[in-house]
Amino acid sequence: MKGVLSLVIVTLLTALTGGALKTLWDIRLLLDHSSEVVLRQVIVNILMLLALVEVFKTTVTYFQEGRVKVTFIVDTILVVMLTEVISQWFKGGDWQALAALSGILLILSAVRVMAVRWSPTLRTGPDDPVRVDL
């Protein structure tokens, strides 16, 4: 399992490096295209890199702790969904797809808040049903 996770980490680092280089390379398009088109592409590229960073963080956490927190998974999905919403918005996609993606984003945000608010690791009072001593 450690070998597979190590391979995943190396793959993610390679993808992050390639994505960062591609984003820098796309900036040169400012000479040939309008700044609005180029900056939209750069923003989408950066958001995809942030999604890769979240996947990397989740993988490293699993490698170190042997488990993954729900918040890490939800954070990763939130970043990917936010990238899709912004991409659809920039493309001028139909409002129904944008509304559906925004709805999913709101639901995931609520799940994220609930995961933090009612996390078992935060319950330390004597009346709480789950007590975790660190």
Secondary structure, DSSP 4 states (H G I P E B T S, - for coil): -HHHHHHHHHHHHHHHHHHHHHHHHHGGGGGTS-HHHHHHHHHHHHHHHHHHHHHHHHHHHHHHHSS--HHHHHHHHHHHHHHHHHHHHHHT--HHHHHHHHHHHHHHHHHHHHHHHT-GGG--STTSS-----
